[in-house]
Amino acid sequence: MARTFRFWAALAVLPFMNGLVAFLAFPLVWYMGGHTGQLADPTHTARAFALISGFLGLIVTLGGAVPAVLWLVKRGPISLRHLVAVGLVLGNAPFLLYLSGFVLPATLAHLAAGTMSQHLLPLSSLVAGTLRALAIGSVMGTVSAIVLWFLGIRGTDADGLAVHS
């Protein structure tokens, strides 16, 4: 019973932790975007970024982390390495959905209409934006997996290390 509560409590923490990490990391994200100016209200923008990150964290936690971790538990003890790998994949899931659900259809529509050249960013901007999105998703997913491991799994019978200790 205590293990179950601890696991669900750890999952409940994740979206709030994602929001906090996003808020604290916002200056770095702003810098990574190549922005040179100053925001009129950086706290407001950081708060908005944190809310979006927390909301996406909630969706990924409910739609991805819960099923993935429950599946892993059925297969046996969970190692931190396996959970980080799952976090890395799930952290990038929103970007993948954005690419497949919006970017790809819009690109195909512009190709069909012959208007692609009017909407295409330089390749360097596309690559930089992709790498930035992957970096953010990777960090958020990895941090989430580590937090889930330490708060909800480590030291329980689901812990892969506990089996060998």
N, C-alpha and C positions, 0 to 999 in steps of 0.2 A: 504493500500500500504506500509506504513512504517513498519507494523508488518511483512508483507511478506519479505521485504528486510532484516529486522533485523534477521528473522529466517534463510534465506538463507546465510546471512553473517556469522551467528554463525556456521552453518554447514561447511562453507568454512574454518573457523578457525580451526576446529577439527583436521584434519590431521597434521597441523603445530604444534598444541598444543601437539598432541601425540608424535611427533618427539622431541619436546623440553623436555617433561616429560621423555621420554626414554633416551635422552642424559644426563639429570641431574641425573637420577636414575641409570645410568649404573654402577657406582661403587658398589651400593647395589646389583644389579643383578649379577655382577661378584662375589661378596662375597657370595651371596645365592647359587651360583653354586658350592661352595666348592673349588674354585681355591685358591691356596696358592702362586703361583708365581706372578711375575710382568709382565705386558704386555710391549713389546718393545715400542709401541706407543698407550697408552690408549685413547688418544683423537681420533685417527683414528678409533679404534674399537668402541668407544662410538658413533662416527658420523655414522658409518655403522649401528649400532643398531638403532639409531634414524631414519635413512633413511628407514630401513625396517619397523619400527613401524609406521612411517608416511605414507608409502605406504599401509600397512595393514589398517591403520586408514582411508585412502581414500576409499579403497574397502569396508570396513565395513560401513562407512558413507553412501556411495552411494547405496550399495546393501542391507543394513539393517536398518540404522538409518532413512534415508529419508522415506522409506515405512512404517516403524513402527510408526514414529511420525505423518505422515500424516493420518494413520489409527487411531491413538489415538485422533487426532484433530477432526476427523469425529464423534467419539464417545462422544465428549464433552471436557470440560476443562481437562488439563493434570496436575497432581500433581507431585511434585518433587519426591515423593516416587515411583510413577509409572515409571517415566523416569529413575530413578536410577536402578530400576529392569530391564528395557529394556537394559540399558547400561551394566549391569552386565552380562546378557545373550549374548549380541552382542560382548562384550569384549572377551568372551571366544569362540566365533564362529570360529576364525581361528584355534584354537587348536582342536576344535571338528572336523573341516574339515580335518585337518592334521591326526587326529586319524582314522577317517572313510575312508579317501581317500588314505592314505599311510600305516599307521601302521597296520590296520586290514588286508588289502590285503596281505601285506608282511608277517605278522604272519601266515595267512592261507596258504600261499605258502610254508613257512618253515615247517609248520606242515605237509603238504602233502608230502613234499620232505624228511621229517625226519631229517632236519638240524636245528631244533629249538635250540637244546642245544648249538650249535656253535655260535649262535647269541644272546642269551638271557643274558641280564644284570642281576646283582643281584636284587632281589625284592626291597631292600632298595633304590637302585639307581633309579629304575622305579618309585617308590612312590615319592621320593624326586623330580624327574624331573617333574612328573605330578603336584605335589603341587606347584612347582615353576612356571610352565606354567599357572596354574589356578590363582595363586596370581597375576602374571603380567597382565593377561587378565582381571581379576576382577578390579584391580586398574585402568587400562587404560579405561575400560568401564565405571566405576563409575565416574572417573574424567571427561571423555568426556560428560557424561550425566549431570553432575553438571554444566560444562561450557556451554553446550547447554541450559540448563534451565535458567541460569543467563543472558546469552547474547541474547538468541533468544525467550524465552517464558515468563519469569517473567515479570509481569506488563502488559501483553497483554490480550486480551480476551480469549486466549488459556490457560491462567494461572489458575490452579485449586484453588489457593488461592484468586485470584481476585474475584471469584464468591461469596466467603464467606465474603469478606471484605466490 
